[in-house]
Amino acid sequence: MTACIIGWAHTPFGRLENETVESLVTRAATAALDDAGIAAADVGEILLGHFNAGFSAQDFTASLALQASPDLRFKPATRVENACATGSAAIHQGVRAIRAGAARIVLVVGVEQMTTTPPAEIARNLLKASYVREEADIAGGFAGIFGHIANLYFQKYGDQSDALAMIAAKNHKNGVANPYAQMRKDLGFDFCRHESEKNPFVAGPLKRTDCSLVSDGAAAVVLADVETALAMSKAVVFRALSHVQDFLPMSKRDILKFEGCSQAWARALRRAGIKLGDLSFVETHDCFTIAELIEYEAMGLAPEGEGARAIRDGLTQKDGPLPVNPSGGLKSKGHPIGATGVSMHALTAMQLCGKAGDMQLPDARLGGIYNMGGAAVANYVSILERIR
């Protein structure tokens, strides 16, 4: 028995000054239940994806979702955390609960509030998703980690600045159509390619347009077993899912290969009985443009060291053979860490149900999701298909 998404909710992402973690959680939970047509009393389990790491003074947040309705009181609720893949970790946990027969309906909420934290503290908090013993002194915080990866990639395969700018420009162009995105502006290739006062270098060869945005926001999905889902107004089934965890220290692996990402994609595609080309689109984890570039290779879209071909040849454009990040990705949408994976699943379900508005792709049948924690340490892939 697998599970289906039967409802979703998504707040805007960005600097949400009038919100708190608590208000974002309850807002998303209430809206998702309403969208699914599910009474709070029928929820069997609640999972909250919340990274925190110092962003919020309130660190025991599992029960905040209960405040969405008195009927959620006394339901089992658990906070799930796995760095930037926290949201997908919570969703996969929910699917397992349904598979195990522990719950028939599961509410999953992902949330983060980052913008109320001073910039220097943000950098320290994000570095907690690296191997602190060896990597905490890398200049530039977590951007420095990926700046280091980009430097290594450039040294091995040549300057990829054009490819990174193409990825940034693609995702910003796509994000214009996303009503939840933090930055809805088509910046264009030239702006993304060249250093300027508004687009300075941040870490190594990475400029501001190569880095995802610090953000606040929440997203939620309601999961149900297939029998229940088929009686609802919409149902998007998990055709396959996989979770692969790799070594935390970059020194213990070839950081240019994203081998955990490769393994996660290979397992999910095998379990789904499909090939990468059968997917209608992919939402992938572009925390930095170099990550999306290497993910092209890891998912099998381009040979090792040749990820630039995928963007240069238009393969991943919205009108290409395999659109990647039609939502605008983290680059345009923002990256409130605990909410990101849940957002990816909600937006993918919207696409498959033909409810993505201006983001909508024609004839979207199968959607792939890759959500990454750390530098390809926590690797989650979901393959979704509409069955109702």
N, C-alpha and C positions, 0 to 999 in steps of 0.2 A: 504494500500500500504506500503510495506517495502522497504528495500534498499539492495544493493549488493556492494561488493568490486569488482571493475573491473580492478584495477591496483595498483601497489605498488612500493616502493623504500625503500632502507635501506642502510645507510652508515655504515662503520665499527664503532664499539664502542671502546672507549679506550682513551688514551691521544693523542688528535689530535692537535698537536701544531701549525699546519699551517692553522687551521680552526678558524672561528668565528661563533657566533650564526647566523649571517647574511648569511655567506657562506654555513653553514650547511642547513639552511632553504631553500635557493634558489636551492641548489644542489638536495635535496630530492624532492622538489616540481617539478622541471624540469624533473627528472628521473621518477617520478610517472606518470606524464601526458604522457610522452613518452611511458611508459610501457602500459598504458591504451589505447593509441591511441586516446587521447582526445586533441583537440586544446584548448589552454588557453582561447580563446574567448568564449568557450562553458561552462566554469565553472560558476555556478550560485552563489556559496558562498564559502568562505574560512574560515577554523577554524584552529587556531594555538594553540597547547598545549605547554605551557611554564611555568614551575613552578617558576624559577628564585630565589626569596627569598633572593636576594643579590649576586647571582653567576655572574650576568651580569650587567654592568653599564647601559646598554640599557634596560629599563624596559617597554617600549611602543612598543611591537614587532609585533603586529597583522599585520601591513602593510608590514613587511619584505618579506612575500611570494609574494607580488606583483612584487618584483624585479626579479622574475623568468621569467617574460615576460611582455612587454608593454601591452599586451592584457588582463592582469589581473587588470589593472588600473580601478578604479571606481567600482570594485566588492565589495560587503559587506565582510568585514573581521573582525573576532573577536578573541581575545585571551581568552582561557579557562584555568582555573586553579582549581585543586582539589587535592593538595598535590601529593603524588606518583601515584595517579590514574588520573593525569592530561590528559595523552594521551587518555585513554578510555573515559574520560569525553568529550573530543573534538569529538571523533568518535560518541559517543551516541548523542551528539548535532547535528552532521551532519545527522545522521539517522532521527532524529526528523524533521529536516528541509525538508528532502525529503518526509517523511510521511505527513507533513503538506501541501505539495505542494508548499512550498516556493522556492524550488530549484529542478532541475532535476539532476544536477551533482554538487557534493561537493568535494572540495579538503581539506584534513585534513593532517596537518603536526605536528609532535611532535619533540621537540628539547630541548637540555640542553647542556651547557658547564660548567663543574664543576672543571676540573683539574687545571685551571689557578688561582683558589682560594686557599689561604693558609689553611692548615689542620685545624687549630683552628677555622677559619672562616667558613669552611665547616660544622663543628660540630654545630656551632651556627645557621647557615642557616637551617640545617636539623631539628633542634629542634623547628623551627617555625611551623613544622607539628605536634607538640604535643600541649597539653594544658599547655601553658607557665606558667600560674599562679601557677599550682601545680607540673609540671613535669620538669621545666627548670633546676632545681638543681640536677637532677639525673646524677650521674657521668658517663662519657663516651658518652655524646651526644645521638644521636638517637640509636646507638648501645646499650647504657645504658638502654634505654627503653625496648628493646627486651631482653637484658641481665636480666633485672628485671622480665620480663615475663617468661623467661626460668627458673630462680631461683624458681619462684612460681610454675611452672609446675613440676619441679624436686621435690620440697617439697611435692606436692600433689600426684604425680604418680611415683616417683622414678627417679633415675638417667637415663637420656635418651641420654647420650653422644654417645653411640654406634649408636643409630638411627640418631642422627644429623650428625655424620660422614658418615653414609651410604648415607644420602641425599646429602651431599656435594660431596662425591665421585661419586655418580650417575650423578649429574648435571655437574661436571667437565668432566667426561667421555663423556657425550652427547655433551658437548660444543666443543670437538675436531673436530666434523664434521660441526660446524657452522662457515662459513667463515666471519661472521660479529662479532663474539665473541671477547671480549677483552682478555680473557685467554683461549687459546686452548691447555690445558695440562691435561692429565689424572693423577691426583695427587694420586689416590688410597686411599683405606680405612685407611691404617696404618698411612699415613701422615696426613690425615684429623682428625684422632682419637686422636693423641698424641700431646701434647704441645712440641714445639721445638723453636729454635731460629727463624726459618722461619715461625712458626705457633704459635705465642704466644697467650695467653688469651687476649681478647680485653675488654669484659664486662661480668661479672658474669661467667657462664660456656661457654660462646661463645668465640671461638678462631677465628683467622683471616679467616680460611676456612669456618666459619659459617656466614660470612658477605659478602654481595654483594659489588661490586667494584664501587668506585667513577669513573665517566666516562663522556666522551663527545660523542655526536652522535645525529643523526636525523633519523626519518623514516616518510614515508608518504603513504597514501592510497587515491585512488580516489573512491568515492561512486557515485552510480547512481540508479535511480528507476529501477524496475524490467524490464519494457518494454524496456528501453534503454539498460540495461545490457544484455538482451537476444540477442541483435543485435551485441554484442561485442565478442571478441575472448575468453573471460573467464568471469565467473560470480560466485561469492560466496555470497550466500544470508544470511542475518541475520535471522536465524530461530527463534531466541528469544533473548531478552536482558533485563536486569534488573539493576536497580541502587537502592541501599539501603544506607542511611546515618544513622550513629549511633551517640550517644553522643561522644563529643570530650574528656572529662575527663575520664581517666581510672577508677577513683574512683566511677563513676556512673554506672559501669557495671562489670560483671564477665569477666575479661580480658582473661581468659583461654578458653572461649567458642567461641570467634569470632562470635557472634550471627548475626552481620550484614552480614558476609560471608555466614552463613547458610541460612539466609533469601533470600539473593540474588540468591544463587544456587537453592533453592526450587522454587522460583518464575520463574526463567528462565526455569528450567526443566519442570515445569507445563505448561508454555506458549508454549514450544516447543513440548509438548505432548510425552516426552521421559523420560527414567530413566537414572541415572548416567552411568550405565553399557552399555548404547547404544552409548556412546561417543567413538570415536576411540582414542582420546588422549586429554590431558588438558595442557594448558600453564598457570601456576599459579604463584603467586607473592611471590617468595622466596627471599625477601630482606634479610632475615636471615633464617637459616635452621629451627629454632624453628617455624617460620611462616609457612613454608611448612608443618611441622609436624602437627600443629594445624589445618591447612586448610584441611588435609586429613579427620579429624574428622568433621569439619564444612561442608564439601561437602557431607558427608555421606559414605565415603570410609572405615571408621573404627569407632568403638564406642568411646565415650568420654573417654579420658585418655589412649586409646589404638592405637593411631596413628602409633606407632612404628611397629605395625603388618603389616601395608601396605608396608613399605619399607623392613622390615625383610623378609616378605613372597614373595617379588619380584613383588607385584601387580603394582608398579609404575615404574618399570624398562622399558627400551625401548622395550624389548621383552615380557613385562608382559601384563595382561589383560587390564590395563588402564595406558599407558605410561604418566608420568607427567614430563613436561619440556623436551621434546625431543630436544629442541633447546639448552639446557644447562641452561636455566632459567637466572634470574638476576645474579645468583651466578657465572656463567661462562661468560655470555654475557656482563655483566656490567649493570649499572642502571643510565643512564642519565635521570633524573626523568621525564621531560616532554615528552621524546621520548619513554619511556618504554611501555606504553599501546598501542601506535600505532605500535611499534615493534611487540608486541604480536599478534596483528591482522594481520599484514603483514606476519609474519612467519606462522601463522595458515592458512592463505589463500594459501601460497606457498605449504604447506603440502596437502591441499585439492585438489589443482590443479596438484599435482604430480611434482611440480617444486622446491622441497626442497633439491635437490642434495643429498649429502652424509647424510643429516639429514632425508631423506625421510623414512616414515613409509609405510609398505605395506597396500593397501586397506583403506587408510584414508578417511572416509566418513563424519564424524561429529566431529567438533573440539570445545572444550570448553575453555573459557578464563576467568580467574579471576584476576583482577587488583585491588590492595588495596591502599588506601591513608591513611597515619597515621597508627596507630595500630588498623586495622579493623574498621576504622571510615567511610571512603568512600569505598563502595564496589560495583564493577561493574562486571557483568557476561555477556558474549556474547556467543551464540551458533551459529556456522557457518556451512553451508552446501553448497557444490558446486552444482550449477544447470546448469552450462555450462562450 
